[in-house]
């Protein structure tokens, strides 16, 4: 398997684990806080649900509005996510150059961690997805380009679990 193919496989695994954590969210948790700034669990889920479509729009030459207010959550948010995630992976399989899949994986890895933390899920998250996501974010996210989306990196020990290091890099406090 080539490195580019591995990128799509890891993205697929990141999407699968996001779907698994989404499936564990209970309706009475929707108003709870998350590690994502001022977002509630419901707002985080809405963002996660919109991400595959936004990435697909980018891949087909469009410009998604990442700041647009998402529609209300569907009753089956897990099914809706899995469907759009499948569409995204199918789109990747139609491309000759799949190197960009690496840049989508951290979006799902970080937000899956956020959602698991916010909802008290002891999800066992894919280590390789976490490692690749941290590698990609470490290369592309700098102090200068964090903007309003990412808080400054939080200090954690070098031997902290991979998802704690990834969350810390993304400006979340994993403690």
N, C-alpha and C positions, 0 to 999 in steps of 0.2 A: 504494500500500500504506500502510495506517495505521501509526502508531507501535506500536499494540498488535499488529498482524499482524507487524510487523518483529521484535517481541520473541519471538514463537513461531518465526519463521524463524531468528533468531540462536540460540535454544535448540536447535533442530534441528541447526544447524551445530556447536554445542558438543558435542552428543551424538555427531554423526558423527565429529568429530575425536577424541573420547575412544575411540570404537570403533576407529578407525585405530591409535591408540597402544596400546590393549589388544592388538590383533592382532600387534603387534611384540614383545610380551613373550615371552621364552623360559622354559620351565619351570625351567631351572637358575638363573633370576634371582629366583625367588619368595622366597628367604630374604634377599635383599639389603636394605640400608637405603634409606629414602626421606627427602625433606625434611620429611615429616609426623611430627615428633616421634619417637616410638619405633616407628612402624609399619614393618613389612617391606613389600616389594612385594606379597606375598600379602595382607596385611591391607589395604593400600591398594586393591588390586583388589576385595577383598570389599566394602569400603566403597563403591567406585564402582558395583559391581553392585547394591548395596542401595538406592542413592540414587533411581533412577527410581521404584521401588516405594514408597519412603518419601514422595516428593513426591506420588505418585498418592493415597496414603492421606490425606495432608493436604488435597489438593484435593477429596476426597470426604467431608470432615468428620471423618476419623479423626485419631488422634494416634500417629504412628509412634514407636517407641523407637529413636532414632538410636544409642543406646549398646548396644543388644542385640548379642550376639555373632552374627556372620553365620554362615550354614551354610558347610560346606567349599566350596571353589571347584569349580564344575562343570568337566568336562574341556574343554568348549568355552566358556570364559568370555566370549570375544568374541561368540559367537552369543547367549548368554544375555543379555548386556548389550544388544546391538542389539534383541533382542525386547522387553525391558522398556522400552528407550528409545522404540521405536515405539509401545508402549502409552501411554507418557506423552504423546507428541506427539498421538496420536489423542484422548486425553482433553482436551488443550488445544483441539483443533479442535471439540470439542463444547461448549465454553464460549463464552458471549457476551462476557464480560469476561476478556481474556487479559493484563491488565497485570502480573499476578504472575509471568509467565514470566521477566521480567527478574531476579527474585530467585533463580531456579534456575540461570541460566546461569553465574554465578561459581563455583558448586560444581563444575561440570564443567570449567570453564576452568582453575581453580587445580589441581585434582587431575589433569588431563591434563598440565599442566606438571610437576607433581610426579612423575608416572609416567614421563614422557619423560626427565626428569633422572635418575631412579633407575635407568633401564634403558639409559641411554646412547643414546637415540634422538634423532636430529637432525630431529625432526618440525618441519615448517613449520606453525606454528599460525596459525589464522585471526585476523588483526589486528583486524577489526571485533568479533569475539567478545571478544577481550582488552580492547579499548577500552571496550565496553559493560560488561563485568564490572568493570573498574576504576572506572568511573563509578558503578555501582550500589554496589560495596563502599565506595567513598569516602563515599557518602551515608549508608550504614547502619551501617558498622562503625567504632565510636569506641574511644578508649582505655578508656572506661568499660564497654563491653559486650563486650569481647574474651573475657572469661572464661578458661577453661582451653583453649578450642578454638584460639584464635589468639594467637600470640606478639606482642609489640610490633612495630610497623612497623620495617622495616629501611631504612636510608637508602641510596638509590641516586640517581644523577644524573637530573635531569629529562628528559634526552634518552636515557635507557636504553631498550632495546627494551621494547615494551608488556608482554610477558609477564614480563620481569624486574621491571618496576614493579608489576605485579599480584601477583607472588609476594612481593615486598618488603612490599606493603601487607598481605598475608595473614600476614606474620611469617616468611617464608622468606628465606634469604640466597641470592640468585641468583648470587653470585660463585663 
